[in-house]
Amino acid sequence: MGTAALCVAGRMPLLQAAEQAASPKSRVVIARDPQLRGSGTAVVSNRVLSLLDRAMQTLFNLDHPAEPWKKLVHPGEKVGLKVNALGGKGLSTNVTLTEAICERLQEAGVKGNDIIVWDRDTDELEHVGFRSSTSGPRVQCFGTDRVGFEEELVTYGSVGSRLSKILTQHCDALINVPVLKDHDGAGVTIALKNMYGVIHNPNKYHPNGCDPYIADVNMLPEIRKKLRLTICDATTASYEGGPGYKPEYSWKDNAVMISQDPVALDHTGWQTIERQRVERGLKTLEADGRLPHYISTAADMQHRLGTNDPRRIAVLET
């Protein structure tokens, strides 16, 4: 009887291992172009479009630039691009990259005025180079300040927040377009923390390195069910002093990082930032007291927002 019990107990890890082996790895694509800025300081639009195409085709394993977008969205859907303008000029979502995404979405059959580029505040968007628009046939661009937040509080775990009406009423599909950067509290701010720009009370959720708050915010149903893709802007990134722009702590990575698993993307982006810190003689984020614990929380059994296990992540560099 004891031997049988031991045999049954011993089989459980093997079953779990078999299940893991059968499940596909989360793919994170890093596409980089050393010539992205040509001979100047601004990114070159045709090279950005080519970089985006290469990343998307690699992620979806498709040959034609338009095909990945047709798998991602459908004509008639309203698509929101949640950018990040908080870092100000120099460390906000690149306008040229955003325009390239909008171009490909329209080629996939999404009407211009069914695409909304948005963040918290319209003035912040305009300050970093976006052109606000709320009518006509072209791509729309405005902040939550123009439409407000829902009255009803939604909750999960440790958070209770009101959601932007842009997400709840103007988006069928959400594409997250964050920036790769350091954060003075959370350690890093990439895909998952960009959703703080969707809620009315983000300042409430910064204690304890934003853990477990970032993971709990991303569990809110309207975010979880509408998110289809993360396209992380790493054309310019920061390894220290974030989330605001400090040129002395930034570097031109000339890259984008794309994944449908925001946890895997954040884990991969965190490692990228750590390598930059090592090269510049800085402490690791753990030694600096800023280990991004929220990433493992987002991957735990309660949240299951993605994986932070390097064995379950396929990083594809192109």
C-alpha positions, -999 to +999 in steps of 0.1 A: +000+000+000+028+024+009+046+016-024+015+022-044+010+055-027+045+065-034+041+056-071+010+077-075+025+106-057+057+103-078+037+104-110+023+139-104+054+159-113+058+138-144+022+146-155+028+182-149+060+181-168+043+164-197+016+190-197+042+218-198+060+201-226+028+198-246+019+235-242+035+260-266+060+285-254+051+322-252+068+339-280+085+373-276+100+388-307+127+414-305+133+432-338+162+456-340+175+479-368+208+497-361+201+521-390+166+530-377+175+566-374+195+569-406+220+597-402+198+618-378+183+615-344+147+608-353+135+574-365+130+570-402+093+561-411+100+535-438+125+517-416+101+517-387+074+502-409+099+475-421+109+468-385+073+464-374+066+441-404+096+419-396+085+416-359+049+408-367+057+383-394+081+365-371+056+364-342+028+350-363+051+330-386+036+345-417+052+358-449+032+388-460+031+420-439-007+423-440-015+388-429-006+390-391-030+420-387-058+401-404-054+374-378-054+400-350-083+423-359-113+423-382-131+450-402-159+466-382-140+463-349-129+494-330-093+491-321-076+511-293-039+517-292-030+524-255+002+544-258+022+560-230+028+597-229+038+600-193+075+601-199+073+633-218+093+641-249+121+616-254+106+586-235+070+583-247+055+560-273+070+569-306+046+587-329+061+572-361+058+537-347+022+544-338+015+557-373+030+525-387+007+504-366-023+524-377-013+520-414-012+483-411-045+481-392-062+501-420-046+478-447-062+449-427-096+465-432-101+486-400-115+520-408-094+550-398-120+564-375-124+530-358-088+533-346-083+553-314-048+563-301-052+571-265-038+576-230-048+595-198-047+631-210-051+648-244-026+676-235+000+650-226-005+633-260-001+665-279+029+675-259+048+644-271+038+649-307+004+632-312-022+652-331-056+651-313-086+642-334-122+633-324-141+634-356-138+627-394-126+597-413-090+597-399-075+579-369-089+593-337-066+605-309-076+618-275-073+612-238-097+599-212-101+635-200-123+640-230-148+612-221-142+604-185-144+572-164-172+548-158-193+555-127-192+518-116-163+506-096-148+473-108-127+452-084-102+423-084-081+413-054-065+444-039-078+469-065-111+488-070-111+512-099-132+530-125-122+523-160-117+547-189-148+550-211-124+548-241-117+512-231-152+503-221-172+521-248-149+528-277-127+497-280-135+461-291-098+452-292-069+466-273-033+469-285-009+479-258+020+502-270+042+509-239+078+520-236+107+499-223+118+518-192+130+518-156+106+527-128+116+542-094+092+520-075+081+490-095+116+483-109+105+484-145+074+497-163+066+480-196+034+462-207+015+454-175+020+487-157+009+506-188-026+496-178-024+520-149-033+546-175-067+529-179-079+534-143-090+566-124-068+560-093-033+547-103-016+567-075-033+545-049-015+514-062+022+523-059+031+509-024+052+478-021+067+482-056+031+481-071+028+445-061+002+429-063-016+459-077-002+458-113-012+421-116-047+428-101-054+457-124-046+435-154-071+410-141-100+434-145-123+418-171-125+447-197-087+447-199-081+410-199-108+402-225-099+430-250-061+429-249-048+412-281-012+422-285+016+443-269+040+462-291+067+476-268+085+507-281+122+502-274+134+527-300+145+547-270+146+530-236+158+538-201+177+518-175+176+542-146+158+573-133+124+563-148+096+567-154+104+602-166+129+610-193+165+615-182+188+614-213+218+604-193+200+572-183+186+563-217+198+545-247+188+541-284+179+505-286+163+510-321+140+480-314+105+468-309+094+439-287+062+422-295+042+394-277+007+382-270+019+373-235+024+405-215+041+387-186+067+371-209+073+404-225+078+422-192+102+395-180+122+397-212+122+435-211+133+434-174+163+413-184+172+437-212+172+466-187+193+446-163+219+440-190+221+477-196+226+484-159+254+458-157+272+473-187+271+507-170+283+495-137+250+499-118+235+477-092+210+451-102+174+461-095+173+435-067+204+450-051+188+484-055+157+473-037+135+474-068+131+438-079+099+438-101+080+413-079+048+421-098+060+401-128+060+368-108+027+377-092+011+382-126+023+347-135+012+330-103-016+305-100-041+331-089-035+354-119-022+333-148-017+364-170+012+347-187+046+331-179+078+344-163+095+311-166+124+314-190+120+278-200+085+286-212+095+317-232+108+317-267+127+349-274+131+354-311+155+380-322+153+393-358 
